Amino acid sequence: MVFKALMLAFGSNSTYKKLAVQYLNEALCLVSSSVVEESLVLQNRQLLVAAKR
């Protein structure tokens, strides 16, 4: 949905489309790495709590 909106916003110019795809890819990578980091932090926290028992 976001990709389609970016494509419509930038029209038919292929340079803008490439930039939009690159921007979207970088944004998704950032979100993905943040999710992985939060998952690891949560997992470590759970392991620490389990170790203290």
mmCIF file of the N, C-alpha and C atoms, coordinates in Angstrom:
data_MODEL
# 
_entry.id   MODEL 
# 
loop_
_atom_site.group_PDB 
_atom_site.id 
_atom_site.type_symbol 
_atom_site.label_atom_id 
_atom_site.label_alt_id 
_atom_site.label_comp_id 
_atom_site.label_asym_id 
_atom_site.label_entity_id 
_atom_site.label_seq_id 
_atom_site.pdbx_PDB_ins_code 
_atom_site.Cartn_x 
_atom_site.Cartn_y 
_atom_site.Cartn_z 
_atom_site.occupancy 
_atom_site.B_iso_or_equiv 
_atom_site.pdbx_formal_charge 
_atom_site.auth_seq_id 
_atom_site.auth_comp_id 
_atom_site.auth_asym_id 
_atom_site.auth_atom_id 
_atom_site.pdbx_PDB_model_num 
ATOM 1   N N  . MET A 1 1  ? 0.826  -1.190  0.000   1.00 0.00 ? 1  MET A N  1 
ATOM 2   C CA . MET A 1 1  ? 0.000  0.000   0.000   1.00 0.00 ? 1  MET A CA 1 
ATOM 3   C C  . MET A 1 1  ? 0.872  1.257   0.000   1.00 0.00 ? 1  MET A C  1 
ATOM 4   N N  . VAL A 1 2  ? 1.894  1.270   0.837   1.00 0.00 ? 2  VAL A N  1 
ATOM 5   C CA . VAL A 1 2  ? 2.806  2.420   0.869   1.00 0.00 ? 2  VAL A CA 1 
ATOM 6   C C  . VAL A 1 2  ? 3.565  2.510   -0.444  1.00 0.00 ? 2  VAL A C  1 
ATOM 7   N N  . PHE A 1 3  ? 3.995  1.355   -0.946  1.00 0.00 ? 3  PHE A N  1 
ATOM 8   C CA . PHE A 1 3  ? 4.725  1.321   -2.212  1.00 0.00 ? 3  PHE A CA 1 
ATOM 9   C C  . PHE A 1 3  ? 3.870  1.887   -3.341  1.00 0.00 ? 3  PHE A C  1 
ATOM 10  N N  . LYS A 1 4  ? 2.618  1.492   -3.392  1.00 0.00 ? 4  LYS A N  1 
ATOM 11  C CA . LYS A 1 4  ? 1.714  1.966   -4.436  1.00 0.00 ? 4  LYS A CA 1 
ATOM 12  C C  . LYS A 1 4  ? 1.516  3.478   -4.322  1.00 0.00 ? 4  LYS A C  1 
ATOM 13  N N  . ALA A 1 5  ? 1.395  3.990   -3.105  1.00 0.00 ? 5  ALA A N  1 
ATOM 14  C CA . ALA A 1 5  ? 1.229  5.427   -2.888  1.00 0.00 ? 5  ALA A CA 1 
ATOM 15  C C  . ALA A 1 5  ? 2.468  6.187   -3.343  1.00 0.00 ? 5  ALA A C  1 
ATOM 16  N N  . LEU A 1 6  ? 3.651  5.647   -3.057  1.00 0.00 ? 6  LEU A N  1 
ATOM 17  C CA . LEU A 1 6  ? 4.887  6.293   -3.501  1.00 0.00 ? 6  LEU A CA 1 
ATOM 18  C C  . LEU A 1 6  ? 4.975  6.317   -5.019  1.00 0.00 ? 6  LEU A C  1 
ATOM 19  N N  . MET A 1 7  ? 4.586  5.222   -5.655  1.00 0.00 ? 7  MET A N  1 
ATOM 20  C CA . MET A 1 7  ? 4.628  5.160   -7.116  1.00 0.00 ? 7  MET A CA 1 
ATOM 21  C C  . MET A 1 7  ? 3.676  6.183   -7.735  1.00 0.00 ? 7  MET A C  1 
ATOM 22  N N  . LEU A 1 8  ? 2.496  6.328   -7.161  1.00 0.00 ? 8  LEU A N  1 
ATOM 23  C CA . LEU A 1 8  ? 1.542  7.308   -7.677  1.00 0.00 ? 8  LEU A CA 1 
ATOM 24  C C  . LEU A 1 8  ? 2.041  8.734   -7.452  1.00 0.00 ? 8  LEU A C  1 
ATOM 25  N N  . ALA A 1 9  ? 2.672  8.964   -6.312  1.00 0.00 ? 9  ALA A N  1 
ATOM 26  C CA . ALA A 1 9  ? 3.154  10.306  -5.988  1.00 0.00 ? 9  ALA A CA 1 
ATOM 27  C C  . ALA A 1 9  ? 4.276  10.742  -6.919  1.00 0.00 ? 9  ALA A C  1 
ATOM 28  N N  . PHE A 1 10 ? 5.127  9.814   -7.341  1.00 0.00 ? 10 PHE A N  1 
ATOM 29  C CA . PHE A 1 10 ? 6.265  10.176  -8.165  1.00 0.00 ? 10 PHE A CA 1 
ATOM 30  C C  . PHE A 1 10 ? 5.993  10.073  -9.659  1.00 0.00 ? 10 PHE A C  1 
ATOM 31  N N  . GLY A 1 11 ? 4.822  9.603   -10.032 1.00 0.00 ? 11 GLY A N  1 
ATOM 32  C CA . GLY A 1 11 ? 4.440  9.577   -11.439 1.00 0.00 ? 11 GLY A CA 1 
ATOM 33  C C  . GLY A 1 11 ? 5.253  8.619   -12.278 1.00 0.00 ? 11 GLY A C  1 
ATOM 34  N N  . SER A 1 12 ? 5.464  8.996   -13.531 1.00 0.00 ? 12 SER A N  1 
ATOM 35  C CA . SER A 1 12 ? 6.079  8.067   -14.479 1.00 0.00 ? 12 SER A CA 1 
ATOM 36  C C  . SER A 1 12 ? 7.593  8.216   -14.598 1.00 0.00 ? 12 SER A C  1 
ATOM 37  N N  . ASN A 1 13 ? 8.190  9.162   -13.908 1.00 0.00 ? 13 ASN A N  1 
ATOM 38  C CA . ASN A 1 13 ? 9.633  9.360   -13.997 1.00 0.00 ? 13 ASN A CA 1 
ATOM 39  C C  . ASN A 1 13 ? 10.349 8.200   -13.312 1.00 0.00 ? 13 ASN A C  1 
ATOM 40  N N  . SER A 1 14 ? 11.132 7.453   -14.077 1.00 0.00 ? 14 SER A N  1 
ATOM 41  C CA . SER A 1 14 ? 11.761 6.241   -13.548 1.00 0.00 ? 14 SER A CA 1 
ATOM 42  C C  . SER A 1 14 ? 12.803 6.541   -12.474 1.00 0.00 ? 14 SER A C  1 
ATOM 43  N N  . THR A 1 15 ? 13.471 7.701   -12.550 1.00 0.00 ? 15 THR A N  1 
ATOM 44  C CA . THR A 1 15 ? 14.458 8.056   -11.530 1.00 0.00 ? 15 THR A CA 1 
ATOM 45  C C  . THR A 1 15 ? 13.791 8.212   -10.179 1.00 0.00 ? 15 THR A C  1 
ATOM 46  N N  . TYR A 1 16 ? 12.660 8.887   -10.157 1.00 0.00 ? 16 TYR A N  1 
ATOM 47  C CA . TYR A 1 16 ? 11.936 9.059   -8.900  1.00 0.00 ? 16 TYR A CA 1 
ATOM 48  C C  . TYR A 1 16 ? 11.405 7.730   -8.379  1.00 0.00 ? 16 TYR A C  1 
ATOM 49  N N  . LYS A 1 17 ? 10.996 6.855   -9.298  1.00 0.00 ? 17 LYS A N  1 
ATOM 50  C CA . LYS A 1 17 ? 10.518 5.538   -8.884  1.00 0.00 ? 17 LYS A CA 1 
ATOM 51  C C  . LYS A 1 17 ? 11.647 4.749   -8.231  1.00 0.00 ? 17 LYS A C  1 
ATOM 52  N N  . LYS A 1 18 ? 12.832 4.811   -8.814  1.00 0.00 ? 18 LYS A N  1 
ATOM 53  C CA . LYS A 1 18 ? 13.976 4.100   -8.242  1.00 0.00 ? 18 LYS A CA 1 
ATOM 54  C C  . LYS A 1 18 ? 14.312 4.653   -6.857  1.00 0.00 ? 18 LYS A C  1 
ATOM 55  N N  . LEU A 1 19 ? 14.248 5.965   -6.720  1.00 0.00 ? 19 LEU A N  1 
ATOM 56  C CA . LEU A 1 19 ? 14.516 6.573   -5.418  1.00 0.00 ? 19 LEU A CA 1 
ATOM 57  C C  . LEU A 1 19 ? 13.450 6.180   -4.406  1.00 0.00 ? 19 LEU A C  1 
ATOM 58  N N  . ALA A 1 20 ? 12.205 6.113   -4.862  1.00 0.00 ? 20 ALA A N  1 
ATOM 59  C CA . ALA A 1 20 ? 11.120 5.719   -3.971  1.00 0.00 ? 20 ALA A CA 1 
ATOM 60  C C  . ALA A 1 20 ? 11.300 4.283   -3.497  1.00 0.00 ? 20 ALA A C  1 
ATOM 61  N N  . VAL A 1 21 ? 11.694 3.411   -4.412  1.00 0.00 ? 21 VAL A N  1 
ATOM 62  C CA . VAL A 1 21 ? 11.928 2.016   -4.050  1.00 0.00 ? 21 VAL A CA 1 
ATOM 63  C C  . VAL A 1 21 ? 13.101 1.915   -3.089  1.00 0.00 ? 21 VAL A C  1 
ATOM 64  N N  . GLN A 1 22 ? 14.154 2.668   -3.331  1.00 0.00 ? 22 GLN A N  1 
ATOM 65  C CA . GLN A 1 22 ? 15.322 2.655   -2.450  1.00 0.00 ? 22 GLN A CA 1 
ATOM 66  C C  . GLN A 1 22 ? 14.950 3.171   -1.067  1.00 0.00 ? 22 GLN A C  1 
ATOM 67  N N  . TYR A 1 23 ? 14.183 4.248   -1.015  1.00 0.00 ? 23 TYR A N  1 
ATOM 68  C CA . TYR A 1 23 ? 13.750 4.814   0.261   1.00 0.00 ? 23 TYR A CA 1 
ATOM 69  C C  . TYR A 1 23 ? 12.889 3.807   1.029   1.00 0.00 ? 23 TYR A C  1 
ATOM 70  N N  . LEU A 1 24 ? 11.953 3.191   0.324   1.00 0.00 ? 24 LEU A N  1 
ATOM 71  C CA . LEU A 1 24 ? 11.075 2.215   0.966   1.00 0.00 ? 24 LEU A CA 1 
ATOM 72  C C  . LEU A 1 24 ? 11.875 1.020   1.468   1.00 0.00 ? 24 LEU A C  1 
ATOM 73  N N  . ASN A 1 25 ? 12.826 0.562   0.690   1.00 0.00 ? 25 ASN A N  1 
ATOM 74  C CA . ASN A 1 25 ? 13.674 -0.555  1.095   1.00 0.00 ? 25 ASN A CA 1 
ATOM 75  C C  . ASN A 1 25 ? 14.469 -0.215  2.348   1.00 0.00 ? 25 ASN A C  1 
ATOM 76  N N  . GLU A 1 26 ? 15.047 0.966   2.396   1.00 0.00 ? 26 GLU A N  1 
ATOM 77  C CA . GLU A 1 26 ? 15.813 1.382   3.569   1.00 0.00 ? 26 GLU A CA 1 
ATOM 78  C C  . GLU A 1 26 ? 14.914 1.508   4.790   1.00 0.00 ? 26 GLU A C  1 
ATOM 79  N N  . ALA A 1 27 ? 13.721 2.045   4.599   1.00 0.00 ? 27 ALA A N  1 
ATOM 80  C CA . ALA A 1 27 ? 12.784 2.190   5.714   1.00 0.00 ? 27 ALA A CA 1 
ATOM 81  C C  . ALA A 1 27 ? 12.373 0.825   6.255   1.00 0.00 ? 27 ALA A C  1 
ATOM 82  N N  . LEU A 1 28 ? 12.113 -0.120  5.353   1.00 0.00 ? 28 LEU A N  1 
ATOM 83  C CA . LEU A 1 28 ? 11.726 -1.459  5.791   1.00 0.00 ? 28 LEU A CA 1 
ATOM 84  C C  . LEU A 1 28 ? 12.875 -2.174  6.489   1.00 0.00 ? 28 LEU A C  1 
ATOM 85  N N  . CYS A 1 29 ? 14.095 -1.966  6.021   1.00 0.00 ? 29 CYS A N  1 
ATOM 86  C CA . CYS A 1 29 ? 15.259 -2.563  6.684   1.00 0.00 ? 29 CYS A CA 1 
ATOM 87  C C  . CYS A 1 29 ? 15.434 -2.000  8.089   1.00 0.00 ? 29 CYS A C  1 
ATOM 88  N N  . LEU A 1 30 ? 15.223 -0.705  8.231   1.00 0.00 ? 30 LEU A N  1 
ATOM 89  C CA . LEU A 1 30 ? 15.332 -0.074  9.541   1.00 0.00 ? 30 LEU A CA 1 
ATOM 90  C C  . LEU A 1 30 ? 14.287 -0.634  10.502  1.00 0.00 ? 30 LEU A C  1 
ATOM 91  N N  . VAL A 1 31 ? 13.058 -0.748  10.030  1.00 0.00 ? 31 VAL A N  1 
ATOM 92  C CA . VAL A 1 31 ? 11.987 -1.296  10.865  1.00 0.00 ? 31 VAL A CA 1 
ATOM 93  C C  . VAL A 1 31 ? 12.290 -2.745  11.223  1.00 0.00 ? 31 VAL A C  1 
ATOM 94  N N  . SER A 1 32 ? 12.738 -3.512  10.244  1.00 0.00 ? 32 SER A N  1 
ATOM 95  C CA . SER A 1 32 ? 13.050 -4.919  10.477  1.00 0.00 ? 32 SER A CA 1 
ATOM 96  C C  . SER A 1 32 ? 14.163 -5.075  11.508  1.00 0.00 ? 32 SER A C  1 
ATOM 97  N N  . SER A 1 33 ? 15.221 -4.278  11.392  1.00 0.00 ? 33 SER A N  1 
ATOM 98  C CA . SER A 1 33 ? 16.325 -4.389  12.349  1.00 0.00 ? 33 SER A CA 1 
ATOM 99  C C  . SER A 1 33 ? 15.891 -3.938  13.738  1.00 0.00 ? 33 SER A C  1 
ATOM 100 N N  . SER A 1 34 ? 14.995 -2.970  13.815  1.00 0.00 ? 34 SER A N  1 
ATOM 101 C CA . SER A 1 34 ? 14.475 -2.535  15.114  1.00 0.00 ? 34 SER A CA 1 
ATOM 102 C C  . SER A 1 34 ? 13.661 -3.636  15.774  1.00 0.00 ? 34 SER A C  1 
ATOM 103 N N  . VAL A 1 35 ? 12.869 -4.344  14.983  1.00 0.00 ? 35 VAL A N  1 
ATOM 104 C CA . VAL A 1 35 ? 12.069 -5.447  15.514  1.00 0.00 ? 35 VAL A CA 1 
ATOM 105 C C  . VAL A 1 35 ? 12.969 -6.560  16.023  1.00 0.00 ? 35 VAL A C  1 
ATOM 106 N N  . VAL A 1 36 ? 14.012 -6.883  15.269  1.00 0.00 ? 36 VAL A N  1 
ATOM 107 C CA . VAL A 1 36 ? 14.945 -7.926  15.691  1.00 0.00 ? 36 VAL A CA 1 
ATOM 108 C C  . VAL A 1 36 ? 15.647 -7.511  16.980  1.00 0.00 ? 36 VAL A C  1 
ATOM 109 N N  . GLU A 1 37 ? 16.065 -6.261  17.049  1.00 0.00 ? 37 GLU A N  1 
ATOM 110 C CA . GLU A 1 37 ? 16.738 -5.772  18.250  1.00 0.00 ? 37 GLU A CA 1 
ATOM 111 C C  . GLU A 1 37 ? 15.829 -5.848  19.462  1.00 0.00 ? 37 GLU A C  1 
ATOM 112 N N  . GLU A 1 38 ? 14.581 -5.406  19.319  1.00 0.00 ? 38 GLU A N  1 
ATOM 113 C CA . GLU A 1 38 ? 13.627 -5.466  20.427  1.00 0.00 ? 38 GLU A CA 1 
ATOM 114 C C  . GLU A 1 38 ? 13.376 -6.907  20.853  1.00 0.00 ? 38 GLU A C  1 
ATOM 115 N N  . SER A 1 39 ? 13.329 -7.808  19.884  1.00 0.00 ? 39 SER A N  1 
ATOM 116 C CA . SER A 1 39 ? 13.120 -9.225  20.182  1.00 0.00 ? 39 SER A CA 1 
ATOM 117 C C  . SER A 1 39 ? 14.280 -9.773  20.996  1.00 0.00 ? 39 SER A C  1 
ATOM 118 N N  . LEU A 1 40 ? 15.506 -9.409  20.606  1.00 0.00 ? 40 LEU A N  1 
ATOM 119 C CA . LEU A 1 40 ? 16.681 -9.884  21.336  1.00 0.00 ? 40 LEU A CA 1 
ATOM 120 C C  . LEU A 1 40 ? 16.736 -9.312  22.744  1.00 0.00 ? 40 LEU A C  1 
ATOM 121 N N  . VAL A 1 41 ? 16.374 -8.051  22.890  1.00 0.00 ? 41 VAL A N  1 
ATOM 122 C CA . VAL A 1 41 ? 16.360 -7.425  24.219  1.00 0.00 ? 41 VAL A CA 1 
ATOM 123 C C  . VAL A 1 41 ? 15.342 -8.126  25.104  1.00 0.00 ? 41 VAL A C  1 
ATOM 124 N N  . LEU A 1 42 ? 14.157 -8.384  24.562  1.00 0.00 ? 42 LEU A N  1 
ATOM 125 C CA . LEU A 1 42 ? 13.120 -9.063  25.324  1.00 0.00 ? 42 LEU A CA 1 
ATOM 126 C C  . LEU A 1 42 ? 13.560 -10.468 25.696  1.00 0.00 ? 42 LEU A C  1 
ATOM 127 N N  . GLN A 1 43 ? 14.183 -11.174 24.765  1.00 0.00 ? 43 GLN A N  1 
ATOM 128 C CA . GLN A 1 43 ? 14.642 -12.532 25.034  1.00 0.00 ? 43 GLN A CA 1 
ATOM 129 C C  . GLN A 1 43 ? 15.708 -12.530 26.127  1.00 0.00 ? 43 GLN A C  1 
ATOM 130 N N  . ASN A 1 44 ? 16.645 -11.592 26.066  1.00 0.00 ? 44 ASN A N  1 
ATOM 131 C CA . ASN A 1 44 ? 17.687 -11.499 27.088  1.00 0.00 ? 44 ASN A CA 1 
ATOM 132 C C  . ASN A 1 44 ? 17.088 -11.176 28.453  1.00 0.00 ? 44 ASN A C  1 
ATOM 133 N N  . ARG A 1 45 ? 16.094 -10.308 28.469  1.00 0.00 ? 45 ARG A N  1 
ATOM 134 C CA . ARG A 1 45 ? 15.430 -9.943  29.719  1.00 0.00 ? 45 ARG A CA 1 
ATOM 135 C C  . ARG A 1 45 ? 14.746 -11.171 30.322  1.00 0.00 ? 45 ARG A C  1 
ATOM 136 N N  . GLN A 1 46 ? 14.087 -11.959 29.470  1.00 0.00 ? 46 GLN A N  1 
ATOM 137 C CA . GLN A 1 46 ? 13.422 -13.167 29.950  1.00 0.00 ? 46 GLN A CA 1 
ATOM 138 C C  . GLN A 1 46 ? 14.428 -14.181 30.468  1.00 0.00 ? 46 GLN A C  1 
ATOM 139 N N  . LEU A 1 47 ? 15.591 -14.289 29.799  1.00 0.00 ? 47 LEU A N  1 
ATOM 140 C CA . LEU A 1 47 ? 16.623 -15.207 30.267  1.00 0.00 ? 47 LEU A CA 1 
ATOM 141 C C  . LEU A 1 47 ? 17.206 -14.764 31.604  1.00 0.00 ? 47 LEU A C  1 
ATOM 142 N N  . LEU A 1 48 ? 17.385 -13.467 31.780  1.00 0.00 ? 48 LEU A N  1 
ATOM 143 C CA . LEU A 1 48 ? 17.898 -12.951 33.052  1.00 0.00 ? 48 LEU A CA 1 
ATOM 144 C C  . LEU A 1 48 ? 16.930 -13.226 34.190  1.00 0.00 ? 48 LEU A C  1 
ATOM 145 N N  . VAL A 1 49 ? 15.649 -13.049 33.944  1.00 0.00 ? 49 VAL A N  1 
ATOM 146 C CA . VAL A 1 49 ? 14.636 -13.311 34.970  1.00 0.00 ? 49 VAL A CA 1 
ATOM 147 C C  . VAL A 1 49 ? 14.638 -14.796 35.311  1.00 0.00 ? 49 VAL A C  1 
ATOM 148 N N  . ALA A 1 50 ? 14.724 -15.656 34.299  1.00 0.00 ? 50 ALA A N  1 
ATOM 149 C CA . ALA A 1 50 ? 14.748 -17.096 34.527  1.00 0.00 ? 50 ALA A CA 1 
ATOM 150 C C  . ALA A 1 50 ? 15.996 -17.508 35.297  1.00 0.00 ? 50 ALA A C  1 
ATOM 151 N N  . ALA A 1 51 ? 17.126 -16.872 35.027  1.00 0.00 ? 51 ALA A N  1 
ATOM 152 C CA . ALA A 1 51 ? 18.386 -17.220 35.700  1.00 0.00 ? 51 ALA A CA 1 
ATOM 153 C C  . ALA A 1 51 ? 18.369 -16.823 37.173  1.00 0.00 ? 51 ALA A C  1 
ATOM 154 N N  . LYS A 1 52 ? 17.616 -15.786 37.513  1.00 0.00 ? 52 LYS A N  1 
ATOM 155 C CA . LYS A 1 52 ? 17.560 -15.312 38.905  1.00 0.00 ? 52 LYS A CA 1 
ATOM 156 C C  . LYS A 1 52 ? 16.682 -16.198 39.783  1.00 0.00 ? 52 LYS A C  1 
ATOM 157 N N  . ARG A 1 53 ? 15.902 -17.059 39.167  1.00 0.00 ? 53 ARG A N  1 
ATOM 158 C CA . ARG A 1 53 ? 14.984 -17.920 39.961  1.00 0.00 ? 53 ARG A CA 1 
ATOM 159 C C  . ARG A 1 53 ? 15.712 -19.044 40.630  1.00 0.00 ? 53 ARG A C  1 
# 
